[in-house]
Amino acid sequence: MKFTDGYWHKRDGFTVLHPSQLHDTDTDETSLTAYATIKPVATRGDTLNTPIITIRVEAPMPDVVRVTIGHFLGGVPKEPNFAISQEKGDVSVAPAELTSGRLTARFNTSDNWGLDFLAEGRRITGSGWKGMGIVDTASGEHYVHEQLDLGVGEAVYGLGEHFGPFVKNGQSIDIWNEDGGTSSEQAYKNVPFYLTNRGYGVLVDHPGKVSFEVASEMVTRTQFSVAGQTMSYLVIYGPTPAEVLKKYTALTGRAALPPAWSFGLWLTTSFTTPYDEETVNKFVDGMAERDLPLSVFHFDTFWMREFHWCDFEWDARIFPDPPGMIKRLHDRGLRVCLWINPYIAQRSAMFAEGLARGYLVKKANGDVWQWDKWQAGMGLVDFTNPSARAWFAGKLRGLTDMGVDAFKSDFGERIPTDVVWHDGSDPERMHNYYTQLYNQTVFDVLEEARGQGEAVLFARSATVGGQQFPVHWGGDNSATFESMAESLRGGLSLLSSGFGFWSHDIGGFEGRPDPAVFKRWVAFGLLSSHSRLHGNHSYRVPWQFDDESVDVLRHFTHLKYRLMPYLFEAARRTRREGLPVMRPMVVGFPDDPAVTYLDRQYMLGDDLLVAPVMSAGGDVEYYVPAGRWTRFGTTEVIEGPAWVRENHGFDSVPLLVRPGAVIPVGNRTDRPDYDYRDGITLRLFEPTSESTTVVVGDTTFTVSSDRIERRGAALPWRVEIVSGASADLAADEDIWTTKIGG
């Protein structure tokens, strides 16, 4: 929300109180409370009719500072709230400053107001003249805003999955989940957290609507505002983007580790296409006959009867034997996923049941909230009611008992604010937070049924903390190269917001992709953490496009399965440390100014650079950071830093290996879940005298330019020196060392 009319004036209808002078402070062992007046106080008379703004500073964990700004503090506390972890650390408090680890919040004690944030003695940002504000409107509404300085060349990333420019400078973004597709300013996954290339991040601790003006109102500041009389935000010091993400996910929750099978190829029936078990078998048979190894088969929408979504009952007219069908798919080595959402159609038997038990969200007069959008007369499950959550979970449990392995938890964004929640939650705060309760309920059912490490969702909506329940996909894109690019921008923004795993509809959801779009998207999709073929009005089996599409899908599916030892260890690191599997270049190379705006390439794990081709003819341009990079699958070396222009066939994509990397390559192409240690090949790229550690399952390899050591299971393994070292590495006797390049 914008409050100013240019630099000097306020917009009509807004009155804003700004801190002018630090009057005094209170301190204890762990916190500092500052009292700021809105005008200089020189005499006792100046204290009359002078509002005070209260600023409390605390330290929830080392290198993190929480700031709470308040005017009137007598309001009733509102729910829900984000779950923010607390971790004790070294905190020092002085009359005008608090230090948490290496981060200090310091108030200006001179006549000029200011709150500075210093990291290791260096100012990284701060709130200066007219930065903080308590806003009153002519209509009686109240807001709190804060403005944090942006330095020269400072770029802002994150705020959830937004599909516009990757760098958020110059944008106005409202944190408000909506179902708007990937081609609009709306987003399914809004997260009031951003990080910058200056070494810090900021989380606004408000689950409702947060309005951001990122260098768009005050062009040298990031402004954020919320409705009400108080606002709390956390400054997180890195000093690198990767370290910021580690600390942010330590605060808000780390992603669960998805099962290895979920990294394989998913195939769906598509959204509105007709299908039955015969159709499903034709797809599965067709994939097997063409050596296209599937991992998951997903039943979309019409596994339930029309106008009955969601009652979690199979349409008996089409599927007379669901348990038998699921067993037959399991016998073929496939996992089964079902589409669901939390909207209950009036014709569904669940509607009458939920109505009778009080499990559906109500309006103030006691009526169930309903509308006809999506499903006729639909209501909404009230997940703030523990009994309603248990009821919903019980319906899902009946499906997991039947053999269902995963759920696509669709929707969760169209949440009304003119309602009353069972637990008294504030409707504005529940709008975004609803998805957290919804996805947690579904995830918990799967974890209970399948065990820890076996639960996985395919979720569309999210907020802060949603990363704990992977996987998330990008929503309704279109079958164009432009939509492919916007999908990647959205994914990179989400992955800059604490999420570790991300997917997208290969080929685009809306429309039927041109064969060139489909084939180029296949490479991008199989070099993402999770890979799903899905569409709206048409199927996405490759032979519906052309014969070459089959070959391209086979090539990249086999490639991904061979890369699974590398990818799954990257996923385990996501679980341990909070770093995403797919990473914006700025996360991997924060000291390289050339990567600041890059949004058409990414790092896959620590060591693989991917630049999806987004043109029919195969032309692509990408940036290579400093060092001797090797094209994966060849011995070709590309010397960086450099911009590279290339042309690629449909069976090729820029896939480069970072110098010094050791890439573990598996020996199977038929499935993603196998014993990665058995027959593993370590490919060495420009090894140095400094050792590199590679973990494959319970086996650890330590590699340098002159020696390889292994600790763990003694299974067959080999080494290929791709570039940059001699072939006479000292190693255990049971390996085969081959120099394949120089």
N, C-alpha and C positions, 0 to 999 in steps of 0.2 A: 504494500500500500504506500502510496506517495503522499507525503504531508506538506511538501514545500512547493512554492511557486517561484521557481528559480532559486538562486543561492541565498537571497536575502529575506524573502517573504514566505509566509505560510499560505497554504491554500485557504480559500474562503470556507468558513465553518469549522476551522481547526484552531484550538488554543493549545500551546505546547509549553510545558514547564521543563526547563533545562537546568541541570546543576551548574551553578556559577562558582561556588567556592566550597572547599572542604571545611566544615565547621569544626567537627571533632570526630573521634573514633572510640570504639570499645573493642577490647581484645580479650581473647582467652588463649588457651594453649593450641587450639586448632583452627581458630577463625578470627576474622577481622570484620567489624561492622563500621561502615563509614556513614556519616550524616552530612549531606550536602544541602546547602541553601540555594535558592534560585536567584539570589541577589547577594551582593557583598553585605556582610554584617559588621558594622563598625561600632554601633552603640546598642544598648539594650532595646531601645525603641525600634531598631531595625529587625528585631526578632518577632515583632507583632505582625500578624497577617502575612507571615512568610512561610510558604510550604517548605517542607523538608522531604528530600528524596533519600531513601535508605538503601544502601548498597552493602550486601553481605558477601564476603569472600571466604571460600572454603577450599579444601583440597581432598577430593574423593580418592585420588591415587597419585603416586609420584608423577611429576611432569604434567599434571592436570590441575587446573584451577576452575572452580565454579563461581560464577558471579550471579547474584540474585538482586534485581532492581525492583524496588517497591515504592508505592506512594501510600495509599490507604491499605493497611495490613490487616484489617479486621474482617476480611471476607471469609466465607465458609470454604474450607479446602475442597477442591474438585477432583474427581476421579474420571477416568483412569490416569495413571502415570506410567511413564516408561520405567522398566526395571533397569536401574543403573547400579552397577557393582561398586562396592567400597573396598579399598585396599589401603591399609595403613602404610605410611611412609614418613620420611623425614619432612617435617613441617616446621618452619620457623616463622614467628609472628612478631612484627614490630608495630609501633603506633600507626604507620601509614603504608605498610607493605606486608605481604604474605608470600613466602617462598615454599613451593612444593617441588622437591627434587631440583631440577635445573630451571624451573619456570618461576618467575616472580611477577606478582601483580602489585603495582606501586601507584599510589595516589599522589598527585601533585600537591604539595603543601604550600605552594606560593599562591598568589592571588588568582592565577589562571587555573581553571578546572582542567583535570585530565586524569585518566586511568591508563597507565602504560603496562604492557606485557613484555617482559624482558626474559630472554632465554640465554643463559650463560653470559649474562651481562649485556646482551645485544637486544635492542628493541625490535620486536618482530611485528607488533601491531599495537593499537591502542584506541581509546575512545577520547576524543578531544572536544573542542568547542562545539556545543550543540550536538554532540554525538548521542548522548542519552536523552530521552525525552518521554515525558508523561503527557499523553494526548487526551484532551477532552473535545468532543464534537458538539455541534449545535443541536444534534438530535439526542444527546445524552449518552453516547457511546464513549468508551474509554479504551485506550491502547497504550502499550509501552513499546518504545523502539530503542534500538541501539545501533550505532554505526561504528564499525571498526575500520581503521585505516588500511588502504591498499598502497603498497609501494610501487615505484616505477618498475614496470615489467612483471608485476605480480599477477598471476593467473589463478582463477578460482575454478574448482572442479567438484563434481558430486551433486548433491541435492536429490539423489534418487535417479530413476530411469527416465531422463528427459531426452527427447529425440532431436532437439535443435542443436545449435553449436555446442561442441564438447566443452570448450572454455566458456564459462557462464558470464564472464564480464560483459556488461551491457544488457543483461537480460533481467526481466521482472518475472519472478517465479513464485507462485503460491503453492505451498505444501498442502495439497488437497486432492486426495485420490479420486480419479474419475475414469470412466470407461470411454476414452476418446480416440483409440487407435494410435498408431505410431506416427501418423502424419500431422498431428496437431500439437498445440502447446500443452495439452493435458497429458497426464501420466497416471499409470496404474500404481506405481511404486514411488511415492514421495517420501523423502527422508530429509529432515531438517538438519543435515550435517554437510559441511563442505570442508575441503582441504585446499591448501594453496601451495604453490611452488616456492614459498618462502619458509616452509618448515613447520607449519602448524595447521591444526584443524579446529573447527568450531561446531559444537552440537547445541542447538536450541532445544532445551528440555521442555517441550510442549507438544503433546500428542495431537492437538487440534490444528487449526489453520495457522500457519506461519507464513508471512509475506516477506519475500526477499527482494531487495533492490540491489543487484550486484553491479556496482559502478554504473547504475542506470538512472538514479536520481541525483545522488551526490557522486560524481564520477571518480572520486578518489577514495571511496569508501564502499564497504558492503553493509547495507542496512537490513535488519530483520526486525519484525514487529509482530506482536500478538495482541488480541483483544483482552482487556481486563486491566487490573491495577498492578500486577506483578509479572515479571518474566525472569527466567533463569537460563543461563547459557554456560557452557563449559569450553574453555580454551585448552587444547591438547597440543603439547609440544612434541615434535618428532625426534631429531631434526629433519628426517627425510619423510617423503610421503609414505613410504613403506612402514616406517616406525609409527607414524600417525595412525595408520590403519590398524597396526597391531594393538595400539593402546585404545583406540576407539572400540575395537571388537572385544578387548578385555573388559571394557565398561559395559557394553550392550549385548555381549554374547557372541560366542564363536559358532560357526556353522558345524552341524553334525557332519560326520563323514558319510557320504552316500555310498551305497554298495557298489562294488566293482561292476556288476552287471548293468547298472544304470548308465554307465559311460558308453554302452554299446548303441547300436542303431535302433531307434524307436520308429515304428510304422503305425499310422492311425487309419481309421476308416474315413477320416475327414469329417467335416462338420455336418453338412446337410445331405450328404450322399446316401443313397439307399444301400443297405447291406444286410446280410444274414450270415449264418455260419458258413454256408457255401461260398459266399463272397470272401469271407475271411480266409478260408482254406485256399482259395484260388490265389490270393495275395501271398500267403505264406508259402504255398507250393511254388509260385512263380519266383519268389526271392530265392528259395533253396535251389531250384533248378538252374538259376543263373549265378550261383555261388555268391549270393548277397546275404551275408550272415546277419540275421536279426537277433536282437536281444530282448526287445519288448514289443508286444502288440497292444495297442491302445484302442479301446472302444469309446468312440465319441458320442455324445448326446443321445442318439436314438437307440441306445441299448435299453433305454426306458421308453415307455409309451408317450406319444405326443400329448401335450397338455397335462402331463403328470410329473413334470420335473419339479423338484427332485423328490421322488418317493423311494428310490433305491430298489425298485422292483423291476426285474427284467421284463421286457415286452414278450409275453409268452406266445404271441402270434408269430414272432420271428425267431425267438430263442426258446424252444420247448425244453431244453436240457442244459441250462447254464453250468451246473457243476460238472457234468460230463464234458461239455465243450472246454471248460477251463482245464480239466485234467488232460484232455487230448492236446491242448496247446502246451501244457507243462511237459508232457511226454516228448514233445518235439524240442524241448530245451528253451521254451519261451516263457517270459514273465508276462503277466496280464495287468493292465492298467485300465481304470474306469474313470470317465468324466463325471464330475459332481459339481454342485454349487450349493450355497446356503439359502437359496430362494425356493420357497415352497408354494407350488401352484395350488390354486383353490380346489381344483378337481382331484388333486392328490389325496389319498387317504391320510397322509401325514398332516395335511392341513387341518382336517377335522380333529385329529388326535392332538396336534399342537395347540389348537384353539381351546379344546376342552381342558387341557392341562396348564394353560397359561404360558406356553413355551414360545409364543410368537410376539414380536415387538409390538407395543401398543401405542396409541395416541393418548393424549392427556385425558380424554373423556372415557377411556377404557376400551374403546374399539380397537381391534387389530388394525395396524397400519397395512394398507393394501394399495396396489395399483395394477394396471394392465401391461406395463412395459415388461418385456421379456416373456413372462408367463401370465396367463389370464388370472387376474385376481390374486396374484402372488402375495405371500407374506414373507417375513424374515425371521430366521431363528434368532432368539435372544441369547447369545452366548454369555451374557453376564449372569444368567441364571444357571447355577451349577446343575440343576435337574435337567434343564434343556440341553446343556452340553452332554450330559450323560445319555440322554435320549438320542441325540444326534449320533453320538459315538456308538451307541448300541446298534443303530441301523447299519453303520459302516462295519461294525464288528461281524454282523451277519454275512457281509460280503467277504471279509478276510477269512472267515471260517469256511467259506465256499472255495477259497483259493486265490482270491484277488491279491496281487502283490503291491500295487501302488494306486494312488489316486491323483488325477489331474484336478486340483482344487481351483476351479475357475471362478471368476467374478470376485465379489467382496468389496467392490468400489462404490456401488450405488446405494449408499447408506444414508437414510433420511436424518434430518436434524429436528423435525417437528414431532418427536416421539418421546416416550418415557421408557427408560431402561429399568429392568428388574432390580438392579442393585443401586439405582439412583445415579448412575454415571451421567456426566454432563454430555448432552447430545453432540455438541460441537467437538468435544474431545474424542468421542466414540466414533465419529465419522471415519477418521483414518485408523484408529486403533482396532476397529472391528476385525480387520483382516488378521491381526495378531492372534486374537482369540480363536478365530475360525481355523487358521492354518495349524495352530498348535493343537487344537482338538483332533484334527485329522492326522497330524503327524504322530501324536501320542498313541492313537489307535494302531497305526502301522508298527510303531516301535514295540508296543505291547504284543502284537500278533506275531511279528517276525523277528524281534530281538534287536538289541542295539547294534547299529551298523548296517541294518537291513532296511531301514525305513527311508523312503524317498517320495517326495511330492513332485508334481509339475504345477507350480503355483503361479498365478498372474499378479495378484495384489500383494502389497507389503508395506511395512513402515519400519521404524527403528526396532531392531531386534529380530526382524523377519528372517535375517540371514541364518538364524539358528535352524530353520526348517527348509532345507534345500529340496528341490532345485527350483529356480524361478525362470520363467521364459518371457520373451519380450512382447507378447500380445499380438494384436491384429495388425500385421503389416500387409503390404501389397506385393504383387508378383512383378516387381520392377527393380532395376539396378538402383534407382534412387531410394527405394524403400530398403533395399539391402544395406545401403550406406547409413540410412537413418536408424535402422535396427542396430548396427554396430555402434553408432554414437550413443544410443540409449543404453546398450550393454556396458560400454566403457564408463558412462556416467554412474550406472548402478554399481559397477565393480570398483568405482572410486568412493563408494558410499558404504563400504563395509561388507558387501555381499561377495561370496566366494565362488559361486557356481551360477552359470547363466546359459540359457539356450534361446532358440528362436525357430520360427517355422521355416524350414528349408524350402526355398522356392517361393516364399511369400504365401500369406493366407488368402487374401482377396484376389480373385481372378485366377486364370490359368496361365502359368508362366511360359514364356517362350522357351524352347529347349536350351538356348544359350543362357538365359537367366537361371534356369534350373541347374544346369551343369556347373556354372560358376558358384552358385550358392551351395552346391553339394560340398565343394572344397572348403568353403568357409564353415559350413555346418559341422563337418567331420573334424575340423581343427578348432572346434569350440569344446567347452568342457562337456556338454551334453548335446545330443544330436537327434533331431526328430523330423521326420517327413510328415507334413500336415498341410491341409488346405481347407477351403470352404466348400465350394460347389463342385470340386473335382478331386479325384484321387491323386496321390503323389507317388504311385509306383513308377519307377523310371521308364519302363517300356511303353508307357503311355506318351512319352515325349519322342524318343528316338533310340536306336540301338546304342549309339554312343553314350547316352545317358546311363545305360546299364553298366558299360565299361568304366565310366567315370565314378559311379557310385561304388562299384567293386574296388577300384583302385584306392579310393580314399578311406573306405571302410577298413580294408586290409591294413592300410597305413596306420590308422588310429589304433587298431587292435595290437599291432606290433609296438606302438608307442606306449601301450598301457603301463608297462613298468615305470616309465618316466612320468606319465600323467597321474597315476595313482599315488605316487610318492608326492607329487605336487599337491594332490588333494589332501593327503595326510598332513602336509604342512599347513594347508588352509585350516584344517581342524586344530592344529597345535598353535599356530601363530596368527591366524586371521588374514593372511595374504591371499588374494584371489588367485585362482588358477589362470584365468585370462587377465592380463594386466595392461593398463594404459602405459605407453612408452615412458611417460613422465614418472611413473612409479619405479620403473627399472633404471632410468637414467636421469635422475633429478638434477645433475650438474651440467647436462647438455642442453643449452638453450634452443637447439634446433628441434627438440621434441615437444616443446610447449604446446603447440596447437595440433599435433598429429592425432587424427581420429579415423584414419583408414588403415591402420596397422596396429599390432599389439604384440605383447610377449605372451607366449603360452608356457607357463612355468617360468623358471629363471632363465632358461637358455635357448628357447626357440622363438624366433621372430617370424610372424605371419603377416602377410600383406594380401588380403583377399583381392582377387581380380574382379573389378566391377564394370566390365565392358565386354560386349559380345566378341569383339575382335581380339581380345586378350592383352590390350595395352594396359600397363600398370606402372605407376611411379611410386617409389617408396624411399625411405631414408634408412641408411645403415650407420649406426653409431661407430665410434672409433674402434679400431682393432681389425684383426684378420678373421672375418666371418666366413663360414663354409656353407655352401648350398647343400642342404640335407639330401642324402642319396647320391651325391657326387663328390668329387675331390676339388671342385671349383672353389677358389677363394676370392672373396670380395673385400677389398681393403676400404675401411671406413676411417673417418667420417666421409660419407658421400651420398648424393642423391642418385638413384639408379632408375633408369627407364628400361623396361623390358617388354617383350611380347611372349605370352604363354599360351600353349594349347590347353584344351579343356582338362587334360590329365595332369596339369602342372599348376603350381602356385608358388610365389616366393615363400620359401621356408628355409630360413637361415639359422645356423647354429653359432652361438656366441663363442668367441675364442676362450680356450681354457675349459670348455664344457666336456663332460663325460655323459653321453646319452645312453642309458640302458635300453636295449631293444629286445623285445620278446620274440619267441619263435613260433607264435601261433597267429593265424589270421581268421580263425573260424569263430572266435568268441572273445569278449573283453575280460572275462573272469577266468583266470587260470593261474597256475603256480608260476609267477613271473621269474622265479629264481632258476627254474629248470631250463637249461639251454640258453641262458641269457647271454647276449653279446654286448660288451661295453665298447662303444665307439668313442674314440678320443679325438678331440679337435684342438689343435694347438696347445698341447699340455705344457705346463710350466714347472719350474722347480718347486713351486708352492703346491702343497697337496690339496686335492679335491676329494670330498667324501660323497659317495653315492650309496643310497640305501635302497635295497630291493627286498621287500618283505622283512625277514629277520636277518638278512645278510648285509654286511657293510663292506664296501670296497673303498680303499684309500689309494688315490691315484696321483702320481706326479710324473714328470717327464722321464724319470729313470727307474721307477718302481711302482708295482701294484701289490697291495696287500688285501687279503680277504679275511673277514671274521664272520663266522656263521656257517650255515649249511654248506656241505661240500657237494653241490650238484654241478653237473657239467656247465661250463661257461667258457667264453672265449673273448678275445680282445681284438678290435680292429683299429689300427692307428690310421685315421683318415687323413690327418694333415699335421705337419709341424714337429714330428719327433722321429727318433730312430726306432728300428724294429727290435732292438736288443734290450727291451725292458726286463728287469729282474722281477720275477714273479713266481707264484706257486707252480709246481710242475704239471698240474692238471689242466692248465689252460693252453689254448692255442693262440699265439700272438702273430698277427699278420699286419704288415704295413700295406695299406691299399692306396695310399696317396702320399704326396710329399710337398 
